[in-house]
Amino acid sequence: MKRRFALVFVLIPLIAAIIAYSTKSEKGDYIIEKGINGNNIATITVVHHLSEKEAKAKSLSYFLNNEDKDDVMVYHVNDIALYNDLNVGERVTVRTMGYIMQSYPPQAVADEIIRHDQDGNQ
């Protein structure tokens, strides 16, 4: 009897931890908006340090008006085929060509866009 009680006592927290870990959303950089700017340049707006849930639930205006507004970045995408394949809500890592335009939100030219699947892999 004590042995069964001990087994249940160990299994319940273990199962709870597994469920909590599997539903935990990894923080990353997510595409919040896509568009073509006034200069006919394809752009993606990315917000840094988000969970997938936040990326899907909150709007660009929310991120521009909250305390983390510095986490918003607009990237110019020169590869139109890649731009067309990217999706709003997708987790990405963007590497730039080395300079950031001093606008609001800041802008940079994407040199490389690394796409991540939902498991956090490339």
PAZAPA-4460 file (N, C-alpha, C; in steps of 0.05 Angstrom, whole numbers, plus 32768, in hexadecimal, padded with zeros to 4 digits):
% residues 122
    n_x    n_y    n_z   ca_x   ca_y   ca_z    c_x    c_y    c_z   seq   type   mol
   8011   7FE8   8000   8000   8000   8000   8011   8019   8000     1      M     A
   8026   8019   8011   8038   8030   8012   8046   8034   7FF8     2      K     A
   804D   801D   7FEC   805C   801E   7FD3   804B   802B   7FBC     3      R     A
   8031   8024   7FBB   801F   802F   7FA7   801C   804D   7FAC     4      R     A
   8018   8054   7FC5   8015   8071   7FCC   802E   8080   7FC4     5      F     A
   8045   8075   7FC9   805E   8082   7FC2   8061   8085   7FA4     6      A     A
   8058   8070   7F95   805A   8071   7F78   8047   8086   7F6D     7      L     A
   802F   8088   7F77   801C   809D   7F6F   8026   80B8   7F76     8      V     A
   8032   80BB   7F8D   803D   80D4   7F97   8053   80DE   7F85     9      F     A
   8062   80CC   7F79   8078   80D3   7F67   806D   80D8   7F4B    10      V     A
   805B   80C8   7F42   8051   80CA   7F26   8041   80E3   7F21    11      L     A
   8030   80EB   7F34   8020   8103   7F2F   8030   811C   7F29    12      I     A
   8044   8123   7F3A   8055   813A   7F33   8064   8136   7F19    13      P     A
   806D   811E   7F13   807B   8119   7EFB   806A   811D   7EE2    14      L     A
   8051   8114   7EE3   803E   8118   7ECD   8038   8136   7ECA    15      I     A
   8034   8143   7EE0   802E   8160   7EE0   8046   8170   7ED3    16      A     A
   805E   8168   7EDA   8076   8175   7ECF   8078   8170   7EB1    17      A     A
   8072   8158   7EA8   8073   8152   7E8B   805E   8162   7E7C    18      I     A
   8046   8164   7E87   8031   8174   7E7A   8038   8191   7E79    19      I     A
   8043   819C   7E8F   804B   81B8   7E90   8061   81BE   7E7C    20      A     A
   8074   81AC   7E7A   808A   81B0   7E67   8081   81AE   7E4A    21      Y     A
   806F   819C   7E44   8066   8199   7E29   8055   81B0   7E1F    22      S     A
   8048   81BE   7E32   8037   81D5   7E2A   8046   81EF   7E2C    23      T     A
   805E   81EE   7E36   806E   8206   7E39   8076   8210   7E1D    24      K     A
   8072   8229   7E18   8078   8234   7DFD   8093   8241   7DFE    25      S     A
   80A4   8239   7DEB   80BF   8244   7DEA   80BF   8261   7DE1    26      E     A
   80CE   8272   7DEE   80D0   828E   7DE6   80E1   828F   7DCD    27      K     A
   80DB   82A2   7DBC   80EA   82A6   7DA4   80E2   82BF   7D95    28      G     A
   80E9   82C1   7D7C   80E3   82D9   7D6C   80CE   82D0   7D58    29      D     A
   80B7   82DE   7D57   80A1   82D6   7D47   8099   82EC   7D33    30      Y     A
   8091   82E4   7D1B   8087   82F7   7D07   806B   82FF   7D0F    31      I     A
   8067   8319   7D13   804D   8323   7D1B   803E   832F   7D03    32      I     A
   804D   8338   7CEF   8040   8345   7CD8   8052   8343   7CC0    33      E     A
   8046   8341   7CA8   8054   8341   7C8E   8048   8357   7C7E    34      K     A
   8058   8363   7C6C   804D   8377   7C5A   8061   8381   7C46    35      G     A
   8058   8392   7C34   8068   839F   7C20   8068   83BD   7C28    36      I     A
   807F   83C9   7C2D   807F   83E5   7C36   807C   83F8   7C1E    37      N     A
   807C   8412   7C24   8078   8426   7C0F   808D   8426   7BFA    38      G     A
   80A4   841B   7BFF   80BA   8419   7BEB   80B9   83FE   7BDC    39      N     A
   80A3   83F0   7BDE   809F   83D6   7BD1   80B3   83C1   7BDB    40      N     A
   80BA   83C2   7BF4   80CC   83AF   7C00   80BD   839C   7C13    41      I     A
   80C1   8382   7C10   80B4   836E   7C21   80BF   8370   7C3D    42      A     A
   80AE   8371   7C51   80B7   8373   7C6D   80A8   835F   7C7E    43      T     A
   80B6   8357   7C93   80A9   8348   7CA9   80AE   8357   7CC3    44      I     A
   809A   8358   7CD3   809D   8364   7CEE   80A0   834D   7D02    45      T     A
   80B5   834E   7D11   80BC   8338   7D24   80BD   8344   7D40    46      V     A
   80B1   8336   7D52   80B2   833D   7D6F   80C3   8328   7D7C    47      V     A
   80D7   8332   7D8C   80EA   8320   7D99   80E0   8318   7DB5    48      H     A
   80EA   8301   7DBE   80E5   82F7   7DD9   80C8   82F2   7DE0    49      H     A
   80BA   82E4   7DCE   809E   82DE   7DD2   809A   82C0   7DD5    50      L     A
   8083   82B8   7DE0   807A   829D   7DDE   8068   829B   7DC6    51      S     A
   8064   8283   7DBC   8053   8280   7DA4   8037   828A   7DAA    52      E     A
   802E   8285   7DC3   8013   828D   7DCB   8011   82AC   7DCA    53      K     A
   8025   82BA   7DD3   8024   82D7   7DD2   8024   82E1   7DB5    54      E     A
   8034   82D4   7DA5   8036   82DC   7D89   801C   82DA   7D7A    55      A     A
   800C   82C6   7D81   7FF3   82C1   7D74   7FDC   82D2   7D80    56      K     A
   7FDF   82D9   7D99   7FC9   82E6   7DA7   7FCA   8305   7DA7    57      A     A
   7FE1   8310   7DA3   7FE4   832D   7DA5   7FEB   833A   7D8A    58      K     A
   7FE2   8353   7D87   7FE5   8361   7D6E   7FFF   8371   7D6E    59      S     A
   8007   837A   7D56   801E   838B   7D53   801B   83A5   7D64    60      L     A
   8003   83B1   7D63   7FFF   83C9   7D73   8004   83C5   7D91    61      S     A
   7FFD   83AD   7D9A   8002   83A7   7DB7   8020   83A8   7DBC    62      Y     A
   8030   839C   7DAB   804D   839B   7DAF   8059   83B7   7DAC    63      F     A
   804F   83C7   7D9A   805A   83E2   7D96   8053   83F5   7DAD    64      L     A
   803E   83EE   7DBC   8035   8400   7DD2   803A   83F6   7DEE    65      N     A
   8048   83DF   7DF1   804D   83D5   7E0C   806A   83DB   7E15    66      N     A
   8071   83D1   7E2C   808B   83D6   7E37   80A2   83C8   7E27    67      E     A
   809B   83B5   7E16   80B0   83A6   7E07   80B0   83AF   7DEA    68      D     A
   80AA   83C8   7DE5   80A8   83D2   7DC9   80C3   83D0   7DBB    69      K     A
   80D9   83CF   7DC9   80F3   83CD   7DBD   80F8   83B1   7DB2    70      D     A
   80E7   839E   7DB7   80E9   8383   7DAC   80DE   8380   7D90    71      D     A
   80D3   8396   7D85   80C7   8395   7D6A   80DC   839D   7D56    72      V     A
   80DE   838E   7D40   80F1   8395   7D2B   80E5   838E   7D10    73      M     A
   80E9   83A0   7CFC   80E0   839C   7CE1   80F8   8394   7CD0    74      V     A
   80F5   837D   7CC2   810B   8373   7CB1   8103   8375   7C94    75      Y     A
   8114   837F   7C83   8110   837F   7C67   8119   8363   7C5D    76      H     A
   8108   8357   7C4C   810E   833C   7C42   8112   833E   7C24    77      V     A
   812A   8339   7C1B   8131   833B   7BFE   8129   8322   7BEE    78      N     A
   8127   830C   7BFC   8120   82F2   7BEF   8101   82F0   7BEE    79      D     A
   80F5   82F7   7BD7   80D8   82F8   7BD5   80CC   82DC   7BD8    80      I     A
   80D9   82C7   7BCE   80CE   82AC   7BD2   80CD   82A5   7BEF    81      A     A
   80E2   82AB   7BFE   80E2   82A6   7C1B   80CD   82B7   7C28    82      L     A
   80CB   82D1   7C22   80B7   82E2   7C2D   809B   82D7   7C29    83      Y     A
   8095   82CD   7C11   807A   82C2   7C0B   8075   82A9   7C1B    84      N     A
   808A   829A   7C22   8087   8281   7C31   8085   8285   7C4F    85      D     A
   808E   829C   7C59   808D   82A1   7C76   8070   82A6   7C7F    86      L     A
   806A   829F   7C98   804F   82A2   7CA2   804F   82B3   7CBB    87      N     A
   803A   82C3   7CBE   8036   82D2   7CD7   8033   82BD   7CED    88      V     A
   8040   82C1   7D04   803F   82AE   7D1A   8055   829A   7D1A    89      G     A
   8066   829A   7D05   807D   8288   7D03   8094   8291   7D13    90      E     A
   80A2   827E   7D20   80BA   8285   7D30   80D2   8285   7D1E    91      R     A
   80E1   829B   7D1F   80F8   829E   7D0E   8110   82AA   7D1E    92      V     A
   8127   82A7   7D13   813F   82B6   7D1C   8149   82C5   7D04    93      T     A
   814C   82DF   7D07   8154   82EF   7CF0   8170   82FA   7CF6    94      V     A
   8182   82F6   7CE2   819C   8302   7CE4   819D   8319   7CD0    95      R     A
   81A9   8330   7CD8   81A8   8348   7CC7   81C2   834C   7CB9    96      T     A
   81C2   8360   7CA7   81DA   8366   7C97   81EC   8379   7CA7    97      M     A
   81E6   837E   7CC0   81F9   838D   7CD1   81F1   83A9   7CD9    98      G     A
   81DD   83B4   7CCE   81D5   83CF   7CD6   81B7   83CF   7CDC    99      Y     A
   81AF   83E2   7CED   8193   83E5   7CF4   818B   8402   7CEF   100      I     A
   8176   8405   7CE0   816C   8420   7CDA   815E   842B   7CF3   101      M     A
   8164   8444   7CFA   8159   8450   7D12   813D   845C   7D0D   102      Q     A
   812A   844A   7D09   810E   8452   7D05   80FF   8446   7D1C   103      S     A
   80E5   844A   7D1C   80D4   843D   7D31   80BE   842E   7D23   104      Y     A
   80BC   8414   7D26   80D1   8403   7D33   80EA   8401   7D21   105      P     A
   8100   83F9   7D2D   8119   83F7   7D1E   8116   83E4   7D07   106      P     A
   8126   83E9   7CF2   8125   83D8   7CDA   8141   83CF   7CD3   107      Q     A
   8142   83B7   7CC7   815C   83AC   7CBE   8157   839B   7CA6   108      A     A
   816B   8396   7C97   8169   8384   7C80   8171   8368   7C89   109      V     A
   815F   8355   7C84   8164   8339   7C8C   8178   832D   7C7A   110      A     A
   818E   8323   7C85   81A2   8315   7C76   819C   82F7   7C75   111      D     A
   8191   82ED   7C8B   818A   82D1   7C8D   8172   82CF   7CA0   112      E     A
   815F   82BE   7C98   8147   82B8   7CA9   8147   829B   7CAE   113      I     A
   814A   8294   7CC7   814A   8278   7CCF   812D   8271   7CD9   114      I     A
   8121   825E   7CCD   8106   8256   7CD5   8107   823F   7CE9   115      R     A
   80F6   823F   7CFD   80F5   822B   7D11   80DA   821D   7D10   116      H     A
   80DA   8202   7D14   80C0   81F5   7D15   80B5   81F8   7D31   117      D     A
   809E   81EC   7D37   8091   81F0   7D51   80A1   81E2   7D67   118      Q     A
   80B3   81D1   7D61   80C3   81C4   7D76   80DC   81D3   7D7C   119      D     A
   80DF   81EB   7D70   80F7   81FB   7D75   810F   81F3   7D65   120      G     A
   810B   81E1   7D52   8122   81D8   7D41   8122   81E9   7D28   121      N     A
   813A   81EA   7D1A   813C   81F8   7D01   812F   81E8   7CEB   122      Q     A
***
